[in-house]
């Protein structure tokens, strides 16, 4: 079982180029290309703004190639990516397509594109169907992800698209293409109480499941913490992954873990993250 982690949290401390290098040195097999800085989503008025990040400018593909080369120089690959979100925005399709291009250029073969909570099931299906031909041209599969909403009355996570077994499987099946797959966010699943669990979603998704976002939480909030630090029972989840013969990477999205680290000690925190996902990988292989 190969391991990976997102680069965004480490990049906030050391920059993206150094982040790819350090992820390799920590022991990971791959890096997850986070592209949240590609553009800025404005809610009022609802619009998308370019940023001063290299991914926002005309040289976005050369920047993706640069990160790929750094990874190759240190012996790791890009396994997947994460497009900017929310997904359905004015001009949003431009950046989603750019994310797919950058994924291919970096060497990844899966781009996670969030479903949109605030539109209908049909609108989400339409968004993905319109992107699939473009993704096929680049050899990149699109992964939708299980999301959550928040009920202020109960102070708990509530239903959002792909949060349950039926919703998640139905969206993928309705799009109806081999280039449409699932990325299971384990923490999101475990927030849902009686509505869902990560284990149940793994078993329901079965061969639809191609990617993971792994992190720990108190099964209430979206904590994005290092595995084995909070309340998720990873043993049963790993067993379910083994039972369905999961073939993807074990990719961390524990992006809150490094928020208090600095350039001086970030590599130590990254090493802790690697040890946690290595433990999960060893559980899978046992």
Backbone torsions as a table, in degrees:
resi	resn	phi	psi	omega
1	UNK	NA	122.0	-178.8
2	UNK	-90.0	153.3	-173.2
3	UNK	-119.6	153.0	-179.2
4	UNK	-152.0	167.3	173.4
5	UNK	-152.4	153.7	177.3
6	UNK	-68.4	153.3	-177.3
7	UNK	-100.0	-10.1	-169.4
8	UNK	-65.0	-42.4	-176.1
9	UNK	-68.2	-41.2	178.0
10	UNK	-70.0	-36.0	-179.6
11	UNK	-62.6	-29.5	177.1
12	UNK	-63.4	-22.3	-177.4
13	UNK	-97.9	-44.1	-172.0
14	UNK	-121.4	-2.1	-174.9
15	UNK	88.4	157.0	-173.2
16	UNK	-68.4	-40.0	-177.8
17	UNK	-63.5	-45.4	178.1
18	UNK	-68.5	-32.6	180.0
19	UNK	-60.7	-44.8	179.7
20	UNK	-61.3	-43.0	178.5
21	UNK	-60.4	-47.9	-176.4
22	UNK	-68.4	-34.9	177.2
23	UNK	-60.4	-40.4	176.5
24	UNK	-64.7	-46.2	-177.0
25	UNK	-65.9	-27.1	178.9
26	UNK	-73.7	-19.2	176.7
27	UNK	120.5	-7.0	180.0
28	UNK	-64.2	153.4	177.1
29	UNK	-88.3	-18.9	-172.6
30	UNK	-157.9	168.9	176.5
31	UNK	-128.4	146.1	-179.3
32	UNK	-100.9	117.4	-172.5
33	UNK	-78.9	98.2	177.3
34	UNK	-81.8	129.3	-176.1
35	UNK	-121.4	30.5	-176.6
36	UNK	-65.9	-24.3	-178.7
37	UNK	-85.2	0.9	-179.4
38	UNK	-61.5	-35.5	-180.0
39	UNK	-154.2	170.8	-178.8
40	UNK	-119.5	124.0	-179.0
41	UNK	-90.2	120.2	178.7
42	UNK	-101.4	131.3	-177.4
43	UNK	-91.0	-24.3	-179.4
44	UNK	-146.0	101.8	-0.8
45	UNK	-75.9	156.7	-175.9
46	UNK	-71.3	106.7	-175.4
47	UNK	-158.5	170.5	178.6
48	UNK	-119.2	131.5	179.4
49	UNK	-115.4	141.8	172.4
50	UNK	-68.6	158.9	177.5
51	UNK	-121.2	-178.3	176.5
52	UNK	-92.6	10.4	178.8
53	UNK	-73.0	146.5	178.9
54	UNK	-55.0	-30.5	180.0
55	UNK	-70.6	-15.1	-178.9
56	UNK	-89.3	-18.0	-175.8
57	UNK	-96.5	-174.3	-176.3
58	UNK	-69.4	-18.3	-179.2
59	UNK	-93.8	25.4	-174.0
60	UNK	-61.8	-36.6	-179.0
61	UNK	-71.9	-36.7	177.7
62	UNK	-66.7	-32.5	177.0
63	UNK	-68.2	-41.7	176.9
64	UNK	-61.7	-40.6	177.6
65	UNK	-64.0	-37.5	179.8
66	UNK	-62.7	-44.6	178.3
67	UNK	-65.8	-39.5	177.2
68	UNK	-58.5	-45.7	-178.8
69	UNK	-62.4	-40.1	177.4
70	UNK	-60.6	-46.1	178.0
71	UNK	-59.2	-46.6	-179.6
72	UNK	-61.7	-40.0	179.9
73	UNK	-61.2	-29.1	-179.0
74	UNK	-106.0	9.8	169.7
75	UNK	86.4	21.1	177.2
76	UNK	-128.8	166.8	-177.7
77	UNK	-123.7	164.8	168.4
78	UNK	-86.5	122.8	-179.4
79	UNK	-97.8	-31.1	-178.5
80	UNK	-159.3	176.2	-178.8
81	UNK	-142.7	173.4	174.5
82	UNK	-133.1	119.2	179.6
83	UNK	-73.6	160.8	173.0
84	UNK	-58.2	154.6	177.6
85	UNK	-146.4	158.0	2.7
86	UNK	-63.3	165.9	-169.7
87	UNK	-92.6	-40.2	-175.3
88	UNK	-97.3	96.3	-176.1
89	UNK	-140.2	156.9	169.1
90	UNK	-55.6	129.0	-177.6
91	UNK	67.7	5.4	-178.1
92	UNK	-62.7	-35.5	-178.1
93	UNK	-59.9	-35.5	177.9
94	UNK	-55.8	-45.8	-176.5
95	UNK	-77.4	-30.7	175.5
96	UNK	-65.6	-42.7	177.5
97	UNK	-66.1	-38.2	176.8
98	UNK	-62.8	-38.9	177.8
99	UNK	-62.8	-39.5	177.3
100	UNK	-64.1	-44.7	177.1
101	UNK	-58.3	-46.7	-178.4
102	UNK	-65.2	-35.4	176.7
103	UNK	-59.7	-49.7	179.7
104	UNK	-62.1	-42.2	-177.6
105	UNK	-65.4	-33.6	179.3
106	UNK	-79.9	-12.9	178.9
107	UNK	102.8	2.2	179.4
108	UNK	-81.3	161.1	178.5
109	UNK	-126.3	8.6	175.3
110	UNK	-138.0	130.9	174.7
111	UNK	-118.9	117.9	178.7
112	UNK	-80.6	122.0	177.2
113	UNK	-124.1	115.4	-177.8
114	UNK	-59.2	142.1	164.0
115	UNK	-70.1	161.3	-178.2
116	UNK	-100.2	119.4	-177.5
117	UNK	-63.8	-34.5	-166.6
118	UNK	-96.2	17.3	174.5
119	UNK	-129.3	175.7	-175.1
120	UNK	-77.0	164.3	172.8
121	UNK	-53.7	-45.7	-177.5
122	UNK	-63.4	-38.4	178.8
123	UNK	-66.1	-36.4	176.5
124	UNK	-67.1	-43.3	176.8
125	UNK	-58.0	-44.2	179.8
126	UNK	-60.6	-44.7	179.9
127	UNK	-58.1	-49.0	-177.4
128	UNK	-67.5	-41.4	179.5
129	UNK	-60.8	-36.7	-179.8
130	UNK	-71.3	-25.5	-179.6
131	UNK	-86.9	-25.1	-172.8
132	UNK	-57.2	-47.9	-179.8
133	UNK	-58.4	-40.0	177.6
134	UNK	-63.1	-45.0	179.8
135	UNK	-61.9	-39.5	179.0
136	UNK	-61.7	-38.4	178.9
137	UNK	-59.4	-27.5	-177.9
138	UNK	-103.4	1.2	179.2
139	UNK	67.9	29.4	-177.3
140	UNK	-116.9	124.8	174.9
141	UNK	-81.0	146.9	176.7
142	UNK	-98.7	128.6	177.5
143	UNK	-110.3	123.3	169.9
144	UNK	-85.0	165.1	-172.4
145	UNK	-136.3	145.2	176.4
146	UNK	-72.3	129.2	-175.2
147	UNK	-115.4	-177.6	177.9
148	UNK	-145.7	156.6	169.5
149	UNK	-118.5	-179.7	-177.8
150	UNK	-130.3	127.6	177.4
151	UNK	-94.3	110.4	-176.7
152	UNK	-69.1	-23.7	179.9
153	UNK	-72.5	-48.9	-178.8
154	UNK	-87.5	-12.6	-176.3
155	UNK	57.2	44.0	179.7
156	UNK	-139.8	159.5	172.2
157	UNK	-62.1	145.5	179.8
158	UNK	-131.7	174.5	-173.3
159	UNK	-57.7	137.8	167.4
160	UNK	-143.3	169.5	-175.5
161	UNK	-59.4	136.3	-178.6
162	UNK	73.1	8.8	-178.2
163	UNK	-74.3	-26.1	-177.2
164	UNK	-113.5	166.5	179.3
165	UNK	-56.8	-48.4	-177.3
166	UNK	-63.3	-46.7	-177.1
167	UNK	-65.0	-45.1	-177.7
168	UNK	-62.7	-52.5	-178.5
169	UNK	-65.2	-38.4	-177.1
170	UNK	-64.3	-40.7	-179.3
171	UNK	-63.0	-47.1	-179.6
172	UNK	-63.2	-44.6	-178.1
173	UNK	-67.7	-34.0	-179.9
174	UNK	-70.7	-38.0	174.3
175	UNK	-61.2	-41.4	167.6
176	UNK	68.1	47.5	179.6
177	UNK	-146.4	144.5	180.0
178	UNK	-64.3	-18.1	179.1
179	UNK	-87.0	4.8	174.9
180	UNK	-108.7	116.5	-175.1
181	UNK	-132.1	-177.3	-177.7
182	UNK	-113.0	138.5	164.4
183	UNK	-112.7	114.2	-179.9
184	UNK	-87.8	119.4	172.3
185	UNK	-90.5	109.3	-172.8
186	UNK	-65.9	-40.8	179.4
187	UNK	-65.0	-43.2	177.8
188	UNK	-58.6	-43.2	-178.9
189	UNK	-62.0	-41.5	-174.9
190	UNK	-77.3	-10.1	174.9
191	UNK	-78.0	-15.5	-164.1
192	UNK	-84.3	0.4	177.3
193	UNK	62.2	-127.7	-176.9
194	UNK	-74.8	-13.5	-177.4
195	UNK	-72.6	-31.8	-174.2
196	UNK	-165.3	166.3	170.5
197	UNK	-148.1	158.5	179.6
198	UNK	-62.8	-41.7	179.7
199	UNK	-60.0	-47.0	-178.9
200	UNK	-63.6	-39.2	179.7
201	UNK	-67.8	-39.8	176.3
202	UNK	-56.3	-49.1	-175.5
203	UNK	-68.4	-36.5	180.0
204	UNK	-71.5	-41.4	-178.6
205	UNK	-68.8	-39.7	177.4
206	UNK	50.4	-120.9	-174.0
207	UNK	-72.1	-9.6	174.4
208	UNK	-71.2	-21.3	-172.9
209	UNK	-80.7	116.9	-176.5
210	UNK	-122.8	-11.4	-175.8
211	UNK	-152.6	159.9	-179.9
212	UNK	-132.8	149.6	161.6
213	UNK	-117.0	110.7	-174.5
214	UNK	-105.9	126.5	172.4
215	UNK	-162.6	167.9	-178.3
216	UNK	-107.3	158.5	177.2
217	UNK	-157.5	175.8	179.2
218	UNK	-87.6	14.2	-178.8
219	UNK	62.7	27.6	178.9
220	UNK	-140.5	-51.6	-178.4
221	UNK	-108.1	160.7	-179.4
222	UNK	-85.6	75.3	-166.7
223	UNK	-77.2	-33.0	-178.2
224	UNK	51.6	52.3	-179.0
225	UNK	-104.9	170.6	-178.0
226	UNK	-64.0	136.5	177.8
227	UNK	-55.0	145.8	179.0
228	UNK	74.7	14.5	178.5
229	UNK	-104.9	-13.5	-175.6
230	UNK	-131.7	-129.3	-164.4
231	UNK	-113.8	2.3	-178.6
232	UNK	-78.1	136.0	175.9
233	UNK	-88.8	93.8	-175.7
234	UNK	-73.7	-22.3	-177.2
235	UNK	-60.7	-44.5	-178.7
236	UNK	-71.5	-30.7	178.9
237	UNK	-70.5	-44.3	178.4
238	UNK	-63.4	-38.3	177.3
239	UNK	-61.6	-41.6	178.3
240	UNK	-63.4	-41.5	177.5
241	UNK	-61.5	-40.3	177.0
242	UNK	-64.2	-42.0	-177.1
243	UNK	-63.5	-32.7	179.7
244	UNK	-92.1	4.4	-178.9
245	UNK	57.8	48.9	178.2
246	UNK	-56.4	133.6	-174.2
247	UNK	-116.2	2.6	-179.3
248	UNK	-85.6	-169.6	177.1
249	UNK	-85.7	159.5	165.8
250	UNK	-93.3	101.3	-173.4
251	UNK	-109.9	122.0	178.0
252	UNK	-77.8	141.6	165.4
253	UNK	-129.4	47.8	-179.3
254	UNK	-88.4	54.8	-167.4
255	UNK	-74.1	-10.2	176.0
256	UNK	-83.7	-15.0	-173.1
257	UNK	-65.4	-36.5	-174.3
258	UNK	-91.8	4.4	-170.2
259	UNK	-63.0	-25.4	-179.5
260	UNK	-101.5	5.9	178.8
261	UNK	-85.3	161.8	178.9
262	UNK	-123.1	177.7	177.5
263	UNK	-58.5	-30.3	-176.1
264	UNK	-72.3	-30.4	-174.9
265	UNK	-126.6	7.3	-176.3
266	UNK	-62.1	-34.7	-178.6
267	UNK	-65.2	-34.0	175.8
268	UNK	-63.0	-42.5	176.8
269	UNK	-64.5	-39.4	178.4
270	UNK	-64.2	-39.0	177.1
271	UNK	-63.1	-38.5	175.6
272	UNK	-61.0	-42.1	178.1
273	UNK	-61.6	-43.3	179.1
274	UNK	-61.9	-43.3	-179.6
275	UNK	-61.6	-34.3	180.0
276	UNK	-69.5	-43.2	-179.1
277	UNK	-75.8	-29.0	174.9
278	UNK	-64.6	-36.9	176.8
279	UNK	-63.1	-41.6	177.1
280	UNK	-64.1	-43.2	179.3
281	UNK	-62.8	-39.5	178.6
282	UNK	-65.8	-37.3	177.0
283	UNK	-61.9	-41.3	179.7
284	UNK	-64.9	-40.6	-177.3
285	UNK	-77.0	-21.5	-175.5
286	UNK	-63.3	NA	NA
